[in-house]
Each structure stands twice: as C-alpha cells, then as structure tokens.
Amino acid sequence: MDKKEDWKLIEGSRYKIISIGGRDSSLETEGLFRGYATIGIEEAGLVMELITEHKDGEEKLRIVPLHAILAIDVLDVKQHEGLDEDKEPSGHYYG
C-alpha cells in the first residue's frame, strides 16, 4: 500500500446514516449526500437528500447533526469524472 487512502464523503454518493433518535431509539437516514450545513455558531451537520417518492417531485432534505451520528454505511459511491486525485473536491455548504 503506497498511498494512504483518505476517506471522505463524496457529494452525490448514497449513504445510510444511523444517528441518535429518541431516548432509546436510533434514526436511519438513507439518501444522497449534498454537502454540509452550519447549525448555530459551532455545530455542523450533513445535508442528505432523502430517497423517497414525493408527491410534487420535490426533493426532501434532512440535516443530520454531526454529534448525533452513530454510523455511516456507504451504499453507492459516485465517481467524479476528470477529478484529479491530488485535488480536493469542492463541496456545497449550506448555511
């Protein structure tokens, strides 16, 4: 193994996030990663486009606070065409 593999969430890829739900439950969010959002002054979250059928063809977004994440399952990784391996991808940030 010559190069250390750097793991990061890729915009447009599909993930299942298990996060803290209620008192004794967890919440599962399956969808496409769309970027990061700031919540208040010091908190951040993942912006996920939910994969469900919508009546009006509207996309539904969910922000999952980073401190509430228990696990992330990688379901499908979107390959970026023409992306230089050494260059950082530009992400969308929702604020």
C-alpha positions as CSV (number, residue, x, y, z in Angstrom):
1,M,0.0,0.0,0.0
2,D,1.9,3.1,-1.3
3,K,-0.5,5.9,-0.6
4,K,-2.7,6.4,2.5
5,E,-6.3,6.2,1.4
6,D,-8.1,9.4,2.5
7,W,-11.8,8.7,3.4
8,K,-14.3,11.5,2.8
9,L,-18.0,11.8,1.9
10,I,-18.5,12.4,-1.8
11,E,-21.3,14.7,-3.0
12,G,-23.9,12.7,-4.9
13,S,-23.0,9.4,-3.3
14,R,-25.6,7.3,-1.5
15,Y,-25.2,6.7,2.2
16,K,-27.2,5.3,5.1
17,I,-26.7,7.2,8.3
18,I,-27.7,5.8,11.7
19,S,-28.0,8.6,14.2
20,I,-29.4,9.2,17.7
21,G,-33.2,9.3,17.5
22,G,-35.4,9.4,20.6
23,R,-34.5,8.4,24.1
24,D,-33.9,4.7,23.4
25,S,-34.0,4.6,19.6
26,S,-32.0,5.4,16.5
27,L,-32.9,7.2,13.3
28,E,-31.9,5.8,9.9
29,T,-31.4,8.3,7.0
30,E,-30.8,6.9,3.5
31,G,-30.1,9.3,0.8
32,L,-27.6,11.3,-1.4
33,F,-25.0,13.4,0.3
34,R,-25.4,17.0,-0.7
35,G,-22.9,18.8,1.5
36,Y,-22.6,20.3,4.9
37,A,-24.7,22.8,6.9
38,T,-23.9,25.0,9.8
39,I,-26.3,24.8,12.7
40,G,-25.9,27.7,15.0
41,I,-22.4,29.0,15.8
42,E,-20.3,25.9,16.3
43,E,-22.4,23.0,15.2
44,A,-22.4,21.3,11.7
45,G,-24.4,18.7,10.0
46,L,-24.6,16.6,6.9
47,V,-27.2,17.6,4.3
48,M,-28.9,14.5,2.9
49,E,-31.4,14.3,0.0
50,L,-33.8,11.6,1.1
51,I,-34.6,8.8,-1.3
52,T,-38.3,8.5,-1.2
53,E,-41.2,9.1,-3.6
54,H,-42.5,12.7,-3.3
55,K,-46.0,13.8,-4.5
56,D,-44.8,17.0,-6.2
57,G,-41.4,15.7,-7.4
58,E,-39.9,17.9,-4.7
59,E,-36.7,16.9,-3.1
60,K,-36.7,16.5,0.7
61,L,-33.6,17.4,2.6
62,R,-32.6,16.3,6.1
63,I,-29.7,17.8,8.1
64,V,-28.1,15.2,10.5
65,P,-26.0,16.9,13.2
66,L,-22.5,15.5,13.3
67,H,-22.6,14.9,17.0
68,A,-25.6,12.6,16.6
69,I,-24.1,10.3,14.0
70,L,-23.5,6.7,15.2
71,A,-22.6,5.0,11.9
72,I,-22.4,5.7,8.2
73,D,-22.9,2.9,5.6
74,V,-21.5,3.6,2.2
75,L,-24.1,2.2,-0.3
76,D,-23.0,3.7,-3.6
77,V,-20.0,5.9,-4.4
78,K,-20.4,8.4,-7.3
79,Q,-17.3,8.5,-9.4
80,H,-16.3,12.1,-10.4
81,E,-15.2,12.3,-14.0
82,G,-12.0,14.2,-14.6
83,L,-11.2,14.7,-10.9
84,D,-7.5,15.0,-10.2
85,E,-6.6,12.6,-7.3
86,D,-4.5,15.2,-5.6
87,K,-7.0,18.0,-5.8
88,E,-9.6,18.4,-3.1
89,P,-13.2,18.3,-4.5
90,S,-15.2,21.4,-3.9
91,G,-18.3,20.7,-1.8
92,H,-21.5,22.6,-1.3
93,Y,-22.0,24.2,2.1
94,Y,-25.5,25.1,3.3
95,G,-25.6,27.8,5.9
